[in-house]
Amino acid sequence: MLDLLIRGARVIDGSGSAAFDADIGVREGRIAALGALDLPARQYFDAAGAVVCPGFIDVHTHDDLQVIRHPRMLSKLSQGVTTVVVGNCGISASPVLARNNLPDPMNLLGDEHEFRYPDFASYRTAVEAAAPAVNVAALVGHTSLRANHMDRLDRAADGDEIEAMRLQLRQALQQGALGLSSGLAYGSAWHAPNAEVLALAAELPAGGSYASHLRDEFAGVLDALDEAFAVGQHSGAAVRISHLKCAGVDNWGRSARVLEHLQAHAQDHDVACDCYPYAASASTLDLKQVTDAYDILITWSQPEPGQGGRLLAEIAADWQLPLLEAARRLQPAGAVYHCMDEADVQRILAHPLTMIGSDGLPRDPRPHPRLWGTFPRVLGHYVREQKLFPLHEAVRKMTGLPAQRFQLGARGRVRIGGWADLVCFDPESIRDTADFHDPCQPAAGIRAVWVNGQLAYDGQDPAPTRHGRFITPDPTPAALA
């Protein structure tokens, strides 16, 4: 007997193939049958008129501590996400040794007292004990390793420090980490030469992941790409370019050249990127990015909390200060930067090597709407309204492609033997409702979400029980039962 029979679905299987009609049978957390099914089941779900596809895999998140702090994960379930990859941009919740004064941007993840995981195994144990509603896979952050072993971060690591970082990374990989991430644009890693990253990446197994927030997403983006590609070529690791963009007004229109560069290196190495479907970025308030060339929205400020939700230019005018001086007075703070051109965003989104990642910041009191809206925005705005690419291609970017690129095993596809991470949505009504003024809003058009074969979200509320799992690298997705 089946545990669940989904009837009358329009199935998009995550491979990039066109949709087909089928019933889906689920038993013991996996897809057990697919086709025209007349089988008994303990539960039935009518998917008539709706699409059923693999649950979305958010390859770029900062949910490291959120999956423990708020394991219901409504911001992700409500948009159809069933798996999150954490530890991006060089910052991870583990392995982190107890230190005072967390370096920026590790404060995006949590407060000092929340970093309680000196090794990767203890973090994994904590996630499993929290039993989040979504699956979790984790990278190890370069900045986290630096903070563990260096007295200050405004310099390169010495040989002993690099060896200590390598040992810690090696242990984390043995305990189930996906790979290494870096955030070389941030002050906490800016002074690390690429030789430091190359030394760490030597610990990565063949096919292991190196995900990089590039050292420069502005004028120097091509050189920064070459720096990331060199890590992959030196180590054999797969290279994942985080939130690929052409930032800054002077950089607008260069996406075609950037993508040509990416594609050229993908001919002889495993290279891919992720992108979010917005022409605005978000992070901590970076003095190097303060400009009057585009709007900068302050999302939070520790010394000036009342300024959250206002434009930096408006704040500076009220205070009768230059932009840079106003930004200094607001720090530490968070910001949304309207720094991209829509045509570049669309060109990057449409490229075959691009996966979808939200890069959402769950601790931000006024988060970028990508935290709640990324995946339905792609399906509603860019597929249905803009017709940027077909629906089955959008699903591939969110499911089969990331499962393959991050070695997530038998996930990301609707096929017999695969894990039953599934989402049912209405292709005519799915859309993001989160915006910059009201960013914490669930998507419209999601009918149901299942994680490991169990109902996780009914279109309105999360289920009372949670069934997410911690995922370790599995490079053999074809070996299905």
C-alpha positions as CSV (number, residue, x, y, z in Angstrom):
1,M,0.0,0.0,0.0
2,L,1.2,3.5,-0.8
3,D,1.5,6.1,1.9
4,L,0.4,8.9,-0.5
5,L,-1.1,8.9,-4.0
6,I,-1.1,12.3,-5.8
7,R,-3.7,12.1,-8.5
8,G,-4.0,13.9,-11.8
9,A,-0.7,15.9,-11.7
10,R,0.9,17.8,-14.5
11,V,4.4,16.5,-13.7
12,I,7.6,18.5,-14.4
13,D,10.3,16.1,-13.3
14,G,13.3,18.5,-12.9
15,S,15.3,17.1,-15.8
16,G,14.5,20.0,-18.2
17,S,12.0,17.8,-20.1
18,A,8.5,19.1,-20.9
19,A,5.6,18.3,-18.6
20,F,3.6,15.1,-18.7
21,D,0.4,13.8,-17.0
22,A,0.8,11.2,-14.3
23,D,-0.1,10.1,-10.8
24,I,2.6,9.9,-8.2
25,G,2.8,7.2,-5.5
26,V,4.9,7.7,-2.4
27,R,6.0,5.0,0.1
28,E,8.5,5.4,3.0
29,G,9.5,8.8,1.9
30,R,10.4,8.0,-1.7
31,I,8.6,8.0,-5.0
32,A,7.5,4.4,-5.5
33,A,5.2,4.6,-8.6
34,L,4.7,7.0,-11.4
35,G,2.1,6.8,-14.2
36,A,-1.6,6.0,-14.5
37,L,-2.0,4.4,-11.0
38,D,-4.9,2.5,-9.5
39,L,-3.3,1.6,-6.2
40,P,-4.6,1.8,-2.6
41,A,-3.1,4.5,-0.4
42,R,-3.4,5.8,3.1
43,Q,-3.8,9.3,1.9
44,Y,-4.9,10.9,-1.4
45,F,-4.2,14.3,-2.9
46,D,-6.1,15.7,-5.9
47,A,-3.6,17.7,-8.1
48,A,-6.0,18.2,-11.0
49,G,-5.1,21.4,-12.9
50,A,-1.9,21.9,-11.0
51,V,1.8,21.2,-11.6
52,V,3.7,18.8,-9.3
53,C,7.5,19.0,-9.4
54,P,10.5,18.4,-7.1
55,G,10.6,20.7,-4.1
56,F,12.8,23.7,-4.8
57,I,16.4,23.7,-3.7
58,D,17.6,27.0,-2.4
59,V,21.3,26.8,-3.2
60,H,22.2,30.1,-1.6
61,T,20.9,30.8,1.9
62,H,22.0,32.2,5.2
63,D,19.7,30.0,7.2
64,D,22.5,28.3,9.2
65,L,21.1,29.3,12.6
66,Q,17.6,29.9,11.4
67,V,16.9,26.2,10.9
68,I,17.7,25.8,14.6
69,R,16.2,29.0,15.9
70,H,12.9,28.8,13.9
71,P,12.7,25.3,12.5
72,R,9.2,25.8,11.0
73,M,10.9,27.6,8.2
74,L,7.7,29.2,6.9
75,S,9.6,31.7,4.7
76,K,10.9,28.7,2.7
77,L,8.1,26.2,2.8
78,S,5.5,28.8,1.7
79,Q,7.4,29.3,-1.6
80,G,7.9,25.6,-2.2
81,V,11.5,25.2,-0.9
82,T,12.2,21.8,0.6
83,T,16.1,22.0,0.8
84,V,18.4,24.8,1.8
85,V,22.2,25.0,1.3
86,V,23.7,27.0,4.1
87,G,27.3,28.3,4.9
88,N,27.5,30.7,1.9
89,C,29.6,33.8,1.4
90,G,32.4,32.6,3.6
91,I,30.3,32.6,6.8
92,S,29.0,29.5,8.4
93,A,27.7,28.6,11.9
94,S,30.3,25.9,12.2
95,P,33.0,25.2,12.8
96,V,33.2,28.3,15.0
97,L,35.3,28.6,18.1
98,A,34.1,30.9,20.9
99,R,35.4,34.4,20.3
100,N,34.3,37.9,21.1
101,N,33.3,40.5,18.5
102,L,32.0,38.5,15.6
103,P,33.6,39.8,12.4
104,D,31.3,41.3,9.8
105,P,29.3,39.8,8.1
106,M,29.1,36.8,10.4
107,N,26.7,38.9,12.4
108,L,24.2,38.4,9.6
109,L,23.7,34.8,10.9
110,G,23.2,35.4,14.6
111,D,24.5,36.8,17.9
112,E,27.7,35.7,19.5
113,H,26.0,33.4,21.9
114,E,24.3,31.4,19.1
115,F,27.7,30.3,17.6
116,R,28.0,27.2,19.8
117,Y,29.4,24.7,17.3
118,P,33.1,24.2,17.5
119,D,33.0,21.4,14.9
120,F,30.8,20.5,12.1
121,A,29.5,17.4,13.8
122,S,28.1,19.4,16.7
123,Y,26.3,21.7,14.2
124,R,24.8,18.7,12.4
125,T,23.7,17.2,15.7
126,A,22.0,20.5,16.6
127,V,20.2,20.7,13.3
128,E,19.0,17.1,13.6
129,A,17.8,17.8,17.1
130,A,15.8,20.9,16.0
131,A,14.2,18.8,13.2
132,P,13.6,21.6,10.8
133,A,10.8,21.5,8.2
134,V,13.3,21.5,5.3
135,N,16.3,19.5,4.5
136,V,19.7,21.1,5.2
137,A,23.1,20.8,3.5
138,A,26.0,22.9,4.6
139,L,29.2,24.5,3.3
140,V,32.1,25.6,5.6
141,G,32.9,29.3,5.5
142,H,36.4,30.6,4.8
143,T,35.8,33.7,7.0
144,S,34.6,31.4,9.9
145,L,37.8,29.5,9.7
146,R,39.9,32.7,9.6
147,A,38.2,34.0,12.7
148,N,38.9,30.8,14.5
149,H,42.7,30.9,14.0
150,M,43.8,34.5,13.4
151,D,44.2,37.3,15.9
152,R,43.1,39.8,13.3
153,L,41.6,39.6,9.8
154,D,43.2,42.6,8.1
155,R,46.1,40.5,6.9
156,A,47.0,37.2,5.2
157,A,47.1,34.0,7.2
158,D,50.5,32.6,8.0
159,G,51.6,29.0,7.4
160,D,50.6,27.7,10.8
161,E,47.2,29.4,10.6
162,I,46.6,28.0,7.2
163,E,47.4,24.5,8.4
164,A,45.1,24.9,11.4
165,M,42.3,26.0,9.0
166,R,43.0,23.1,6.7
167,L,42.8,20.6,9.5
168,Q,39.4,22.0,10.6
169,L,38.1,22.0,7.1
170,R,39.3,18.4,6.5
171,Q,37.5,17.3,9.7
172,A,34.3,19.1,8.6
173,L,34.4,17.4,5.2
174,Q,34.7,14.1,6.9
175,Q,31.7,14.9,9.0
176,G,29.5,15.7,6.1
177,A,30.1,19.2,4.8
178,L,29.5,19.9,1.1
179,G,32.6,22.0,0.6
180,L,34.1,25.4,1.1
181,S,32.6,28.9,0.6
182,S,34.4,32.3,0.5
183,G,33.3,35.9,0.8
184,L,36.4,37.7,-0.5
185,A,34.6,41.0,-1.0
186,Y,34.1,41.5,2.7
187,G,36.7,43.2,4.9
188,S,37.1,40.0,7.0
189,A,38.4,38.1,4.0
190,W,39.6,40.9,1.6
191,H,43.2,40.6,2.8
192,A,43.3,36.8,2.1
193,P,45.4,36.3,-1.1
194,N,44.1,33.6,-3.4
195,A,47.0,31.5,-2.3
196,E,45.3,31.1,1.1
197,V,42.1,29.9,-0.5
198,L,44.0,27.6,-2.9
199,A,45.7,26.0,0.1
200,L,42.3,25.4,1.8
201,A,40.7,24.1,-1.4
202,A,43.3,21.4,-1.7
203,E,41.3,19.6,1.0
204,L,38.2,19.4,-1.2
205,P,37.5,16.0,-2.8
206,A,37.1,15.8,-6.5
207,G,33.6,17.2,-7.3
208,G,33.4,18.9,-3.9
209,S,32.0,22.4,-4.0
210,Y,33.8,25.7,-3.8
211,A,31.2,28.5,-3.7
212,S,32.5,32.1,-4.0
213,H,31.1,35.5,-3.3
214,L,33.5,37.1,-5.7
215,R,36.2,39.6,-4.5
216,D,34.7,42.1,-6.9
217,E,31.2,42.2,-8.5
218,F,31.8,45.7,-9.9
219,A,34.4,46.7,-12.5
220,G,36.8,43.9,-11.6
221,V,34.3,41.1,-12.0
222,L,36.2,39.3,-14.8
223,D,39.4,39.2,-12.8
224,A,37.4,38.0,-9.8
225,L,35.9,35.2,-11.8
226,D,39.4,34.1,-12.9
227,E,40.4,34.0,-9.3
228,A,37.5,31.7,-8.5
229,F,38.2,29.5,-11.5
230,A,41.8,29.2,-10.5
231,V,40.7,27.6,-7.2
232,G,38.7,25.0,-9.1
233,Q,41.5,24.2,-11.6
234,H,44.0,24.0,-8.8
235,S,42.0,21.7,-6.5
236,G,39.6,19.9,-8.9
237,A,36.7,21.2,-6.9
238,A,33.5,22.3,-8.7
239,V,33.1,26.1,-8.8
240,R,29.9,27.8,-7.9
241,I,29.7,31.6,-8.4
242,S,27.4,33.1,-5.8
243,H,24.7,35.6,-6.8
244,L,26.3,36.4,-10.1
245,K,25.7,40.0,-11.0
246,C,27.1,43.2,-12.7
247,A,26.9,45.6,-9.8
248,G,27.3,49.4,-10.1
249,V,26.0,51.7,-12.8
250,D,29.3,51.7,-14.7
251,N,29.1,47.9,-14.9
252,W,25.6,47.7,-16.3
253,G,25.4,45.9,-19.7
254,R,28.4,43.7,-19.1
255,S,26.5,40.6,-18.4
256,A,26.9,39.1,-21.9
257,R,30.7,39.4,-21.5
258,V,30.6,37.9,-18.0
259,L,28.5,35.0,-19.1
260,E,30.7,34.3,-22.1
261,H,33.6,34.1,-19.6
262,L,31.7,31.7,-17.4
263,Q,30.7,29.6,-20.4
264,A,34.2,29.4,-21.7
265,H,35.6,28.0,-18.4
266,A,32.7,25.6,-18.1
267,Q,33.9,23.8,-21.3
268,D,36.6,22.0,-19.3
269,H,35.6,22.4,-15.7
270,D,32.5,22.0,-13.6
271,V,31.4,25.7,-13.3
272,A,27.9,27.1,-12.5
273,C,26.4,30.1,-10.8
274,D,23.3,31.1,-8.9
275,C,21.2,34.3,-9.2
276,Y,18.2,35.8,-7.4
277,P,15.4,37.4,-9.5
278,Y,15.8,41.0,-8.3
279,A,17.8,44.0,-9.5
280,A,18.7,44.9,-5.8
281,S,21.2,43.2,-3.5
282,A,21.2,43.2,0.3
283,S,23.9,42.8,3.0
284,T,25.5,44.8,5.8
285,L,26.0,48.5,5.1
286,D,29.4,48.7,3.3
287,L,31.0,52.1,3.2
288,K,32.8,51.1,0.0
289,Q,29.4,50.8,-1.7
290,V,28.0,54.1,-0.5
291,T,27.0,56.2,-3.6
292,D,24.4,58.6,-4.9
293,A,24.2,56.7,-8.2
294,Y,21.3,54.5,-7.0
295,D,19.0,54.1,-4.0
296,I,20.3,52.5,-0.8
297,L,17.6,51.4,1.6
298,I,18.6,51.0,5.2
299,T,17.0,47.9,6.6
300,W,18.3,48.1,10.2
301,S,20.8,50.1,12.3
302,Q,22.0,49.2,15.7
303,P,22.7,52.8,16.9
304,E,19.8,54.3,15.0
305,P,17.0,51.7,14.9
306,G,14.4,54.2,14.0
307,Q,16.0,54.7,10.6
308,G,15.2,51.2,9.3
309,G,13.0,51.3,6.2
310,R,14.3,54.7,5.0
311,L,16.6,55.6,2.1
312,L,20.2,56.6,3.1
313,A,19.8,59.8,1.0
314,E,16.7,60.8,3.0
315,I,18.5,60.1,6.3
316,A,21.6,62.1,5.2
317,A,19.4,65.0,4.2
318,D,17.6,65.0,7.5
319,W,20.9,65.0,9.4
320,Q,22.5,67.5,7.0
321,L,25.4,65.1,6.4
322,P,27.2,63.8,3.4
323,L,26.1,60.2,2.5
324,L,29.3,58.6,3.7
325,E,29.1,60.4,7.1
326,A,25.5,59.4,7.5
327,A,26.4,55.8,6.7
328,R,29.2,55.8,9.3
329,R,26.8,57.1,11.9
330,L,24.3,54.3,11.1
331,Q,26.9,51.5,11.5
332,P,26.6,48.6,12.2
333,A,23.6,48.5,9.8
334,G,22.0,46.6,7.0
335,A,21.1,47.8,3.5
336,V,19.4,47.0,0.2
337,Y,21.4,48.3,-2.8
338,H,19.4,49.0,-6.0
339,C,22.7,48.5,-7.9
340,M,21.8,46.3,-10.9
341,D,20.3,46.7,-14.3
342,E,17.1,44.6,-15.0
343,A,18.4,43.5,-18.4
344,D,21.6,42.1,-16.8
345,V,19.5,40.2,-14.2
346,Q,17.3,38.7,-16.9
347,R,20.3,37.6,-19.0
348,I,22.0,35.9,-16.1
349,L,18.8,34.2,-14.9
350,A,18.1,32.8,-18.4
351,H,21.6,31.3,-18.8
352,P,21.6,27.4,-18.8
353,L,24.3,27.3,-16.1
354,T,22.3,29.5,-13.7
355,M,20.6,28.0,-10.6
356,I,18.2,30.0,-8.4
357,G,19.2,31.1,-4.9
358,S,17.5,33.5,-2.6
359,D,20.4,34.9,-0.6
360,G,17.8,35.9,2.0
361,L,18.7,37.3,5.4
362,P,16.2,35.8,7.9
363,R,17.5,37.9,10.9
364,D,17.0,41.2,9.1
365,P,14.0,43.0,10.7
366,R,13.1,44.3,7.2
367,P,14.5,41.7,4.9
368,H,14.9,41.9,1.2
369,P,11.7,40.3,-0.3
370,R,13.9,37.6,-1.9
371,L,13.7,35.8,1.5
372,W,10.0,35.0,1.0
373,G,9.5,35.6,-2.8
374,T,12.4,34.3,-4.9
375,F,11.0,31.1,-6.3
376,P,7.4,32.2,-7.0
377,R,8.8,35.4,-8.5
378,V,10.7,33.3,-11.1
379,L,7.7,31.2,-11.9
380,G,5.1,34.0,-11.9
381,H,6.9,37.1,-13.1
382,Y,9.7,35.8,-15.2
383,V,8.1,32.6,-16.7
384,R,4.4,33.4,-17.0
385,E,4.5,37.2,-17.5
386,Q,7.9,37.9,-19.0
387,K,8.3,34.6,-20.8
388,L,12.0,34.7,-20.2
389,F,12.2,30.9,-20.3
390,P,9.8,27.9,-20.3
391,L,8.3,26.6,-17.0
392,H,10.1,23.3,-17.3
393,E,13.5,25.1,-17.6
394,A,12.7,27.2,-14.5
395,V,12.0,24.0,-12.6
396,R,15.3,22.5,-13.8
397,K,17.1,25.6,-12.4
398,M,15.4,25.1,-9.1
399,T,15.6,21.3,-8.7
400,G,17.5,18.9,-10.9
401,L,20.4,21.3,-11.7
402,P,21.2,22.2,-8.1
403,A,20.8,18.6,-6.9
404,Q,23.4,17.5,-9.4
405,R,25.7,20.5,-8.9
406,F,25.8,20.1,-5.1
407,Q,25.8,16.3,-5.0
408,L,22.5,16.0,-3.2
409,G,21.8,12.5,-4.2
410,A,18.4,11.2,-5.2
411,R,16.7,14.6,-4.8
412,G,15.7,17.3,-7.3
413,R,13.9,14.8,-9.7
414,V,10.5,13.2,-9.9
415,R,11.4,9.6,-10.6
416,I,11.0,6.2,-9.1
417,G,13.4,5.8,-6.1
418,G,13.9,9.5,-5.6
419,W,13.1,11.2,-2.3
420,A,9.6,12.6,-2.3
421,D,10.4,16.2,-1.8
422,L,7.5,17.7,-3.9
423,V,5.6,20.9,-4.4
424,C,2.2,21.3,-6.0
425,F,1.4,24.8,-7.5
426,D,-1.0,26.5,-9.8
427,P,1.0,27.8,-12.8
428,E,-1.6,30.4,-13.6
429,S,-1.7,32.0,-10.1
430,I,1.7,31.4,-8.5
431,R,3.4,34.7,-7.7
432,D,5.4,36.5,-5.1
433,T,3.5,38.8,-2.8
434,A,6.5,40.0,-0.8
435,D,7.9,43.4,-1.7
436,F,10.3,46.0,-0.3
437,H,7.5,47.7,1.7
438,D,6.0,44.5,3.1
439,P,8.6,41.8,2.6
440,C,7.4,38.9,4.9
441,Q,4.5,37.6,2.8
442,P,3.9,34.0,1.7
443,A,3.6,33.3,-2.0
444,A,0.2,32.9,-3.8
445,G,-0.5,29.7,-5.8
446,I,1.3,27.1,-3.7
447,R,-1.2,24.2,-3.0
448,A,1.0,21.8,-1.0
449,V,4.6,20.9,-0.1
450,W,5.9,17.5,0.9
451,V,9.3,16.9,2.5
452,N,10.6,13.3,2.5
453,G,7.1,12.1,1.6
454,Q,5.3,13.9,4.4
455,L,3.0,16.9,4.1
456,A,5.0,20.0,5.3
457,Y,2.7,22.8,4.1
458,D,-0.9,22.8,3.0
459,G,-0.9,26.1,1.2
460,Q,-1.9,28.0,4.3
461,D,0.0,26.7,7.3
462,P,3.0,24.5,8.1
463,A,2.3,20.9,9.3
464,P,2.5,20.3,13.0
465,T,5.3,17.7,12.5
466,R,8.5,18.4,10.7
467,H,10.4,15.9,8.5
468,G,13.5,17.7,7.1
469,R,16.8,15.9,7.2
470,F,20.5,16.8,7.2
471,I,22.0,16.0,3.8
472,T,25.6,15.0,3.2
473,P,27.2,14.8,-0.2
474,D,26.0,11.9,-2.4
475,P,27.6,12.0,-5.9
476,T,25.6,9.0,-7.2
477,P,22.0,10.2,-7.8
478,A,21.5,7.6,-10.5
479,A,21.8,4.8,-7.9
480,L,18.1,4.7,-7.1
481,A,16.2,1.9,-5.4
